[in-house]
Amino acid sequence: MQNIPGVSPSRIFKISIYSYKVQSTITSRVVNTMIQSKVENKAKHAQNLVFDVQIPKGAFIHNFTMNINGITFTSSIREKSAARQQYAQARAKGKAAGIIRSSALDMENFKAELNVPGGMKVQFEIHYQEMMRRKLGSYEYVIPLQPGRLAKHLEVDVRIIEPQGLRYLHVPNSLGDHFAGITTISKGEKKAHVSFKPTVAQQRKCPTCSATAVDGDFVVMYDVHRETKAGELEIFNGYFIHYFAPDNLDPLPKNILFVIDVSGSMWGLKMKQTIEAMKTILGDLRPDDHFSIVDFNHNVRTWRDDLVAATAPQKEDAKKYIQEIQPNGGTNINEALLRAIFILKEASNLGMLDPNSVSMIIFVSDGDPTVGELKLTKIQKNVKQNIPEDVSLFSLGIGFDVDYDFLDRLAHENHGMAQRIFGNQETSSQMKKFYNQVSTPLLKKVEFNYPQGSVLDVTQNSFDTYFGGSEIVVAGKVDADNVQLLQSIITATSSNAELVLETLADVEGLDDFLKKEPHADPKFTEKLWAYLTINQLLAERNLAPTAALKRNLTRSILQMSLDHHIVTPFTAMLIENPERNERMLADSPQDQKRGCCPGTLGVASNGLNKSIPSWAKSTPTTEQLLNVLKAPTVATRITSVDNDPHFIIHLLKSQENICFNIDSEPGKILNLVSDPDSGIVINGQLTGAKKRENEKLSTYFGKIGFYFKNKGLKVEISTEMITLKDGSYSTALSWSDTGSIIRKRLLVSVKKDRRVTITMDTEMSFVVLLHRVWKNHPVNVDFLGIYIPPTNRFSPSAHGLIGQFMSEPEVHIYSERPGRDPEKPEATMEVKGHKLTVTSGLQKDYRTDQVFGTNVHCWFVHNCGKGFIDGHYKDYLVPHLYSFLKNP
């Protein structure tokens, strides 16, 4: 995706994408992808150009280049501390161009942002590799295609080479009917070519539109022929790969315990989507399956104390039970999992389980334990000591702030796998997709006999049970001594017989085919072996019981990463010009939280609250070192007040950010939102710094009050505590704890020492950030910031310093010109009948980085917003923390 952060619409049209190309080669399910974007700044002034690419989780970046006006910056992979040291040396000499970082959601984001002078051209190019995994009976290759604007040349080119032969190839119309008939497909017996080249006219949303309709995923699906149940063995260039995916086997019966978190943080959309998914999942249970449900908050409940057969009446009763769940309270993970394990063990001891059945626990949670056993290592130990060896545990983490590392370790230690999904409209479909992936066991035990040093695809099949539609992949080195071992025997126990399967390889035929195919990757077997080996080492390191073993595994991962030129958690990418006197660093923070084996560049979110809606997540920051590379823009624009106090008003229609400051006195209370029709008031009380600086006393919000009149609820947030009042009822939460309160469908969630999220009827939400300073600081004090999303629907009568902009005024910004400060251009803004001189500048969004913030471009209105806000700022002073604004 090519986006232009912090640039007004009047300037955006001067950014031109000359070309946007994606070229992919798939050789026996090993994918090499290149994404290239050529961009030109046609304006006379400098602008920020962003190369923002989504990369699949599990992919390894191995090359990145930039060509800036004919000068090419190339990359090399270094040990992380060495790369940082070289970068620091360049920075000390003033020769550091900047830092590139990425973020992790369902995909990984690689982002580079450059400040490009007018008339200059830039070419970005990134290369990454991944292994395709078979799910639900097919391979699916997904290319996020979001160029952001019309491209003179737009091309997706995918070549597939499969020695086993292509059974079918399908390219769904995933980008919409707008592009029906544009994709061309050429399919042979063992290779195929897919091409997507829409013209500029075909890219347009409408014949006269300047916006692009290319915005979504380009998807290629296929499967290969499987003549034997033993799978496919490929030996090439000194390495072998064995793909094992038997078909036409009947599913085994399963014994399944659903363990569902129903604590307060699951309230709202997450619980609604979970209930919807569970109803579908329960309906899909087969008659020979057995199941029960454990739901937990600070207490643990069971729908049935024993496993019951999945008959139609039992499934309907379970659906009714799920539907009536009302989330509240804390999170007792330890007791919930032990209860599920106990139910399965009792059923086994009583002889209730079919000896050919498969037992599993599906654990769904969005947070850390807050009740009972709180130590994650202790919970892991308790589960490991009690769970039977033939039971698999699968973890689903919901939300941005879930401790995915913990869930991943919990699953991998107990023959399962984990997946993170996000608390949004897609939660239900993601849950169902995950369940479908793990709920079709075909073989209960799969045993391999391969040469020493062979590796299994641990990210997909680290468990003993083989699930239908998936695939087990093993890779290793081949030499003269062990080639005979590759005529291996796989013993698999199914529901009705023991299968002894032999595999043979037509080595010479494979050699001849691949050497004659110009698009085949000659190193695909080696790359897959390296890919699987690094993933396996990362998994082993994640579970290493001693520090010494962890160090040894780290050294092995590092050496493999350097040998095969790929970015892992222990390497960084150094990007340099030909003279090596300008450097950039592609890196991730040292405190990054990772899953088991993602293998790509990444930066973890700084602990976004599990109850925070999607708008509250912003793009992670990058260090602003020089003007060449600036911090990434915030992904979701919102209106906010933070710092001393700086107002950022985001106008949805014009896609502009307008900023102003309010200079008032400590103790004064400012009305932010006053909406008498909705019965909502938000006010902020100012507190002063400890002393003046430059003859000015800075003021901050030290207290923020919310009044929900129709509910009779008041919420007071100070830098000391959070209080909810309902008439004479009052309850408080401390900033030193993570917790939540629900009253009259108002959820107040606290993330320890970071933020409070208020959600009303799942329709409105607000976030208040806490800024702590050193208690002995001579000047600064603790203060609060408030963030309000544009999706909140206030009534037309809403007013206040923020509320008046819920009904957006017409804004026209023009006549941009140099300002007094060369770095801050000026412009004329017409709004509300006024012509104002505004200044281009940067303000801070602290949603992700509460220390340094993320830069947000805005047009600054001087004199406390005069001319932009109605009246004078003193008109917004109110007597009490819960007062409505009078006569706005």
N, C-alpha and C positions, 0 to 999 in steps of 0.2 A: 504494500500500500504506500502510495506517495501522498503525504499530507503536508500542509503548510501551516504550522502552528503560529498563533499570535499575529496573523496577517489579516487585515480587514478584507471584506469581499471586493472592495474597489481595487484592491491590489492583486487579488488572487489570479485574475485572468492573465496577468503578465507572467505567470509561471507556465511553461509549456513542457509537456512530456513528449519528447521526440519518439521514444520507443520504450516498450515494456515487454520483455520476453521471458518466458519460462521454458527451459529445455530440460527434459528428463529422459534418462535412459534406464530401463528396468531390465537387468540381466539376472534371470533365475531368482526373482523376487528381491534382489539387491538394487536399491534405487540411488542414482546419482542425479541431483537436481541443481540446476543453475538458474538463478533469477537475476536479471539485468535490467536496470532502468537508466535511461539517458534523459536528463532534464536540463532545461535552459531557463535562466532568469532573464526574461526579456525586458524587465524594468530597468530604469536608469540608476536605481538605488539598490543597495544590498538587501537581500531577503533570506530568511531561513528556509532551507530545503531539507526535507526529512525523508530518509529511506527507512521504511518501517515494514519489516517482513515477518510474517508468521511462519514458524518452523515447527513441524510436528514434534510432540514430545517423544523422546527417544532417539531423535536424529542427532547426528554429530556434525557440527560445523567444521569444515577443514580448510576453507579459504575465503578471503574477503579482499576485494581490491576496490580502489577508487581512482578515477581519472579526473583530475581537476584542471581544466583548460590545457590538456596535453601532458600534464605531469601525473604519473601513475604512482599511487601508494600501494605497496604490496604487503602481504601479511606473512608472519612466521609464528609458529607455536613455540612458546617457551615455558619453562617451569615458572609457576605463578610468581614466586618471590623474586626470581631473576628478572622477569618481565616488568614487574613493578619497580624494581630498582633502576632498570634502564630507563623506564619512563620518568621516574623521579629525577634522574640525572638530566634528562632532556628538559623537564619542567624547570629545574633550577637554572638552566641556561637560557630560559625563555624560548625553548624550541619545542614545547609540547603542544600539539594541536588539540588534544582533549581526550575524554574517556567515552567509550561506547559501552552501553550496558543493555541488558534485556530483562523482560519480565516474564513470569510464568503464570498462565491460566490453563485453559484447555490446550492451548498451543504455547510455544515459546515465542517471544517477540525479540527480534534483533533490530535495534534502532540506531541509526546514525543521523545526526543533525548538523548541518553545516550552514554557516552564514556566508552566502555566496554573493560576491559583487555583481552589479548590474552587467548584463550582457555575457556572463560567463556560463559555460556548459560543464556539467558534472555527470559522470557515469559511475554508478554503483553496481557491484557484481558480487554475489555471494554464492558459495557452493556448499552443499551439505549432502550427507548420505544417510540412508535409513534402511531398515529391513521391513518389508511388507509382512504383515501378519494375517493369517487366515482367520476370519471371524464369520460365523454363521454361514459357512460353506463357500466363501469367496474372498478374494483379495480386493481391497479397496484403496486406491491411491487418491488422496485429496490434495488439491492445490488451492489454497486461499487466494482468490483473484480479486484484488481491490486496488486498482491503480489510482483511484481517487479523482480522476478526471479523464477527459478524452486523450487518447494517445494516437499520434500519427501512425505508428506501427505497433499493433498489439498482437502478440502471438503466443500460443501455447503449443508446444511440440513434444509429444510423448512417444517414445519408441520402446516396444516391449519385445524382448528376446527370451523365450522359454523353451529350453531343450526338451522338456517333457511334453510339449505340445499344448496348444491353447484349446480348451474345451469350449469356452464361450468368452465373448468380450462385449461389454455393455457400457455405454457412456450416457448416463441419465441426463435429462435436461435440467440440471441442478441450478443453472443460472436463470431459469425462467423461460416462458414461451417466447419472449422477445428474441431469443437467439436460436429458435427452432430451425433446424436445417443448415446451420452454419458450420457445425463440426463435421469434418470428414474423417472416415474410418477406413483403413485398409488392413484386412486381416488375412494372414496366411496360416499355414499349418503350425509353425513354431514362432512366428513373429507377427507384430502388428505395428501400425503407425496411426496415431491419433493427432489431428491438427485442428486448431481453433484460431481463425484469423479474421475477426470481424473488422470491417472497414470503419472509418470514422463515422460515416452515416449510420451504420448498423449499431455502433456503440451508443448513439444518442438515445436518451430516454424518449424523445419524441422528435419529429422532423425539424422543429425549430429550437429544440432544447440545447443548451450548452453543457448540461450535466450528463455524466456517463451512466448507462444502465448496467455496466459491468461491476457487480458488487455481490460477491458470494463465493461459493466453492465450486471449482471445476473438478468433477469426479470421474474416475475411470475404474470400472469393476471388471474382474475376470477370474477365471479358474483354469486349472490345468487338468490334463488327462491323468487318471490314476488307475493304472492297469492292475496293480497288485496292492493288497492291503498293507504290504510292508512299506510302501511309500517309494520315494525316489532317492537314489544315491548318485551324487555327482562328484567326480574326482577331476581336478583341473589345476595345473600349475603348482602341484605340491600340496594341495589342500583338498579336503572333502567336505561335502555338505550332505546331510541326510534329512529329508523332509518326511515326516511320518503323519499321515492324516487319513486313517481308514474310514471308509464310508459304508453305508448300508448296514449298520449295526443298530439294533434296537436299544433305546435308552434304558439305562438301569433305573430301578426305583430309587427314590431319594428320601432321606429323613432330614427335614430342614427346620431349623429354629430361626425365626426372624427376631432379632434383638433391636428394638427401635427406641431411639432417644426421644423422649417427649418432655424434655425440660423446657423452661420458659423461653430460652433462646430459639427454640424451634417454632415459636408462635408465628402465625401469619402465613405468608405464601409458602415457606418451606414445608410447614406441616400440611397445608392443603395439597401441595404437589406430592408429598410423600404418601398421603392417604389415597390420592388418585392412582399413583403407581402401584401401591399395595393391593388395591382392589383388582387391578388387571393381573398382577402376579398371582394372587390367590386363585383367580379364575382359571389360570393356566396350569395349575397343579393337576397331575394325572391321578387317576383313581388308585394306582398302586403306590402313590407317594404318601408319606406321613409328615405331619407338621404341627407346630404350635407357635405362639407369639409371646415374646417377653417384651413388655414396654417398661421404661424406667425414667424416673427423674431422680429426686432424692430417695424415693422408695422404688421398689421393684415389684411389678405385678406380672401375672401370667394369665393369658386367655384360657389356657388349659394347663393343668399341672403335669399332664402326660401327653405324649405324642398321640395324635388321632389321625385316622385315615382321611384322605382328602376327598370325602364324599361331597355331593352337592349341598346337602343341608349343613354340613360342618363348614364348608367354604362360605356359605351365605352368612352363617352366624359370625364367622371371623370378620367378614366385611363390615357387619353391623358394629362389632366391637371396635374395629379400627376407626369407623366413622365417628364414634362418640368420644374419641380421645380429645382432651383439652390440655394443651401443653402448659406447664407451669413448674416452678421449683428448680432444684439444683440437678446435678449430674453424677450419678453413682455407677460409673462404668464397671468397676471391679465386681460388685455384687451381681450386676445384670449378666455379665458374661459367665460368672461361676454358676449362676442359676441355670442358664441355658446348657452349660456343660453337664450339670447334674441331671437334667431331664434326659439328655441323650444317653448318659451312662446308665441311668435307671432303666430306660427302655431296653438297652442292650443286655443288662443283667437279668431282666425279666424274660428275655427271649422274644421280645416283640419285633425285632428287626430282621428283615430278610437278609440272610448271609451274603447275598449278592448285591445288596443295596449300598448306597453311598450316603454318608452322613455329613452334614455341613451346617455351619452357622453363618448367617448373613447379618452383619453388624452395621447399623446405620446410626451415625452420630455427627453432630456439628460442633463439638467443643471438647474442652479438657475436663477432667473430673473435678468437681467442686465439693463432693460429699463422699464420705467413706475413705477408701484408700486413694491418696492423691499422688503418690509417687508412680510415675509411668513405668519405671523399671520394675517396681514391685508388682504392678498389675500384669506386666508381661510375664514375670516369673510365676505368678499365681496361675495364669492361664496355661502356661507351658507345663507346669507340674500336674495340672488336673485334666487337661484335655486328652482324650484317647488318641493314640497314634493314627487311627484311621478316620479321624474327623478333620475336615478342612474348615478354616475360618476365613471368610471374605469380608473385607472392610469397605464401607462406603463413607467417605468424608464429605459433608455438605458445608459449603460456605468458603469464604476467603480466609478465615482465621483458624480453621481446623488444623490441629497438629498432624499433618499428613505423614510426617516421618514416623510418628508413633503408630498410626494405623497401618502403615506399610510394614513396619517391623513386626507388629502383631500378626499380620496376615502371613508374611513370609516365614515366620518361625513356626507356623501351624498349617503348612501345606496349602496356603491360599494366596490370594492376590488382593491388592487394594486399588481403589480408584477414587479420585477427587471429582466431585461435581459441585455445581454452584447454585446457591439458593435463589434461583430466578425462574422465569417461565419455562425453562428447559429442564428443570429438575426431574419432573415426572418421566419424560422420555429418556433421559440419561439413566435413571434408575432401572427402567424397564430394559434398556439395552444392556446394561451391566448384568442384570439377572438372566437375560436370555443367553448371555455369553457363558455363564457359569452353571447353568441349570440343566444341561443336557449331558450327563455323564454316560459314556459309552463303554469305557474300559476302566476297571477298578485299579489295576496295577500294571505299570509299564516298566520293564526292566531293560537296560541297555548294556551291551558289552562292546566297548569301543576301545581303540588305542588310548593309552595313558595320555592325559593332557587334552582330550576332547572336551568340548564345552556344550552345555545345554542352554537353550534360550530361557534364562531364568526369569526374564520380565514377563513372559507369557505362560510358561509351564513349569513353575517351580514346585508344583504339587504332584501327587502321585496319580490322581485321577485324570483320565483323558476325556475332554468334553467335545461333543459333536460340533462339527463345523469349524473347529480350530485346528491347530497344527503344532506338532512338536518338532523342533529344529535342533540338530546337533552338528557341530563343525569341528574339524581338527586338522592336524598336519599329517602328511603321508610321506613315508620313506620306504625303502626296500624291505625293511624288517617287519613293518606292520601292515603292508598292503593286503596281505591275506586276511588279517583280522577284519577287514572291511566287508568281507562276506559274513556279516554278523548275524547273530540269532537274536531276535526280539521275542520275548515271552510276554504275552498279554493275557490276562484272565478276564473274560467277558462274562455276561450273565448266564451263558449256556454252555460254554466250552472253553478249553485252553487252546489258544491259537499259537502255533509255532511258525514264524514267518521268516523266510530267508530273503536277503536282498543281494542283488548282483548289479554290477555296473558295466555299461558299455563305454569304457573309458576312451577307446580310440574313436568311436563315433562322436562323442562329445567334443573331443579335441578338434576333429575335422570340422564340425559344424561351427564352433565358436571362432576358430581361426579364419574362417571364410566370411564371417559376419562382421562388417566394418563398424557397426554400432554397438557391438557387444563389449562389455567391460572386461578386459583380460585379467583383471585382478579381483573379480567379484568374489571368488572363493576366499581369497586372503582377506579382503575387506570384511566379509561376513564373519570370518573367524575372529578378526580383531575386534569387531563390533560386539560379538557375543562374549568374548573373553573379558573385555573391559566391563561390560555390564555384569558379568558374573563376579568379577573382582570387587566391583562397587557394592554388589549385594552382600558378598562375604564380609567386606569391610564394615558395612552397616550393622552386621550382626556379630562382629568380632567380640569375643568375651574379654580379651586382654588388650592393653595399650601396645604391647610389643607386637602382637599379631596385626593390629591395626596399622602400625608403622610399616611393617613388612608389605602388607597389601597396598598401602599408599605408594610405596616405592615401585611396586610392580605396575600399578595403574599409571603412574607418572611415566615410566619407561615406555610402556605400550603407547601412551598418548603421544610422546615425542617421536617414537619410531614410525607411527602411522599418521602423524600430522593432523591430530584431531583435538578439539577443545573438550576438556573434561573439567570436573571441579578442581583439579590440581594444576591446571595449565591456564595460560592466558594467551591472547593473540596480540602480538605487537605489530602495528601497522606503520610503515615507514615510507618516505619518499626515496628516490634513487640515491640521493646523497646521504641518507640516513641521519639527517639533521632536523627533520620534522617527524614527530612520532605521535601516534595515538595508541590507546590501550583498550582492547576489548576484554573486559574483566567482569567479575562478579564480587560482591562484598564478602569479606571473610566470615561474617556471621550468617551467611545465607542458609535458610532452611531448604533442604532438598528431599525429594523422595529417594527411593532406592537407586534407581538407575536411569534418570532422565538423560544424562549425558550431553546436555547442551549448555550453552551460555545461559545463565539465569540470574535473576535477583529476586529474592523473596520479598513479598509485601511486608511492611513493617508492622505486622500484627493487626490487620483490619479486623474489627469486631465481627464475630460470627453472626450477629444480628443486623449488621449494616446492610442496607439495600444496595443494589448494584451501582447506583449513581455515586455512592460514597467512595468507590474505588478509583483512585487516580493513577496515572502512569508513574512508576518509580522515577526518582530523580537521578540525574547524572551530575557530576561535579562540573561547575562552570569554571573552567580554567582560563580560557581565552575566549574571545568573541568568535573564534572559528567554530567551536562546538558548544552549543548551549544546552541547557536542561530541556528534556522532552516536555512537550505541552501536556496539560491535564486532559485525560481522555474524555471525561464527561464534564462539561462546563456547568457550573452552578453559581448561585449567588451566595456571597459570604461576607462576614465581617470578622476581621482578625487583627492582631497586633494593636496599634496605638491610635484609635481604631481605623483601619483601612477598609473601606467598603468596595467590593467588587460586584457590580450589577451585570449579570449576563442577560443580554437581550436575545431571545430565541429567534425572532423573525429576522433581524439584521445580522445575527451571529457576531455581535460586537460585545466587548467587555468595556464597561464604563466605570471608572474608579473615582473616588473622592475620599477625603479625610474629614473627620469631625474633630475640631479642637474645642473641648469644653472643660469643665472643672470636675475634680474628684467629688464623688457623692451624687452627682447629677444622674438622673435616670432618663434614658433615651428610648422612645418608642420605635421599635423595629417593624412590627406588624400589628395592625389593629383592624380586625375584621369582625364587626358587630354581627353581620348576617351569619357567619360561620361560628361565631362565639369564641374566637381565638385571639389571644393577645400574646405578644412576645416583647419583653422589655429588657434592657440591659443597663446595669448600674456601673458607673465608672469608678475606677480606683486610680490613684496617682502613683507615679514613680517615687522613689525614696528622696530624690532631690532633683533640682533643675539641672539641665545640661544646655549650654548655649542659650541661657536665659529663657528656656522653655521647659515646662513641666509636662512630660508625656503622661497621657492617661490611657487606660486599658479597661476592658470589661472585667470586673472582679466578681460580678454576680449577674446571672441571667434568669429571668422568670418567665414561665409559660403558664397561661391561664386558659383552660378549656372549659368555658362557661357552661356549655350544654351538658357536660359531664360533671360539673362541680368540682373539677380537679385542678390543683395547682402544683407545679413542679418548680422548685427553686434549686438552681445549680450555682454553687459558689466554688471557690478554689479549695474549700475545706471538705464539703460534703454535698450530697444530693438528697433532697427531701421531697416526698410526694405527700400532698395534703388532700383529704377528702372530708370537708367539714371538720369535725373534731378528731377524725382519724388522721394519724400522721405516721409515716415510716421513713426511715433514712437509710441510705447506702453510703459507704465510705469509698473514697478514691483509692484506698489501699487494697480493695478487694474487687474481684470480678463477680458480678451477680446481676439479678434482674428482679423487677417488680411488675406485676400485671394487676391492673384494677380498671374495671369498666371498659375493657378492650383497649386500654392504653398500656403499652409496654415501655418500660424504662429499663434499658440495659446499660451496664457499666463495664467497660474494659479497664482493668486496673491501671491507674495512673496515666490513662491515655484519652479516653473519650466516653461520652454518654450518647446513646442513641435513643430517641423518643419516636415511637411509631404509634399512630392513632388509627385504629380500625383498618390497619394494613394499607390505608390510602394516603396518609400523610406521614412524612418522616423528617426528622431534624437531627443533626449531629452537632454536639458541642465538644470542642477539643480543649484539653487542659495543657497549658504551657507552664512547666516548672522551671524555675531558675535557681541558681546556687543561693542558698538561704542567706549567705553572708555577702551577697553581691551588693556593692555600694549604691547602686542606682535602681536596678530592675526589680520587679515584683512578679509573683505568679499572676497569670491572667487566663482568660477564656476566649475562644473564637467560636463562631456559629456558622454552620453551612446549611443552606436550604436549597433543595433540588427544584428544578423547573417543573417537575411532574406534580408537585403539590398544587391542588386545585382550590385556591381561595375564591371567595365570591367577588363580584365586580366592585363591591363597596370596600374592599381591602385598601388600607392606606398605611402610613408609617414610612420611615426612611427606606425600608425595603419593600413593604407591602404595596406602595403606590406603583411599583414597577411590575406587579403581577398582571396588570393590564398595560401591556407594553406601549410606550409612546413611539411615535414616528421619529426616527433618528436619521439624519443625513450628514455624513462626514465627507468633506471634500477639501480641495485646495491644500493638499499636503505640501509642506515646505520645510526648509531647514529651520531649526529652532536656535535659541541662544546657546544651548548645548548641542554640539554637532551630533552627539549620539542619540539625541531625543528630538525627532522632528515634531513640528507643530501642524495643526490642521484646524479647519473651521467646522464646528458642529452645529447644525440647526436642530433644535428640539424645543417643543412647547412654546413656539413663537420667539425663541431667543436664538441669537447667533453668539456662540461661545468659542473662544480660543482654547483648544485642548492640546495636551502634550502626550506624545507616544512614550510609553514607559513599561516597566515590569513591576508587578506586584507578586506576592507570594501566596500560594495555595499550600496549606500545611496538612492536607489529609493523609498523605503518605509519609512525608518526612517532616515530623513535628519540630525538628531542630533547624534545618536549613530551608525547608520549604521547596516548592516547585515553582519556577518562574511562569507567570501568566501575563501575556501581553494585554494592555488595556490603554484606553484613551483617558487621560487624567483631567478631571474638571477642578479648577482651582477655587479658592475662597469657600471651602466647606460645601462644595457641590452647588453653589449658587447658580440658578438658572436651570439646572438639571433636576434638582428636587423642587417640589412645590414649596414656595415661601422661603423662610429662613430656618436654619437648623434648630433655632431656639423654639420654634413652633412645635417641635417634637419632644420637648421636655414634659414629663408626666410626674405626678406627685408620688406615686407608689409603684411597686414592682409589678402589680397586676392591674394597673389602671388602663382603661381604654383611652384612645386619643380622642379629645373633645373637638368637635367641629373641624374635621380635617379639610 
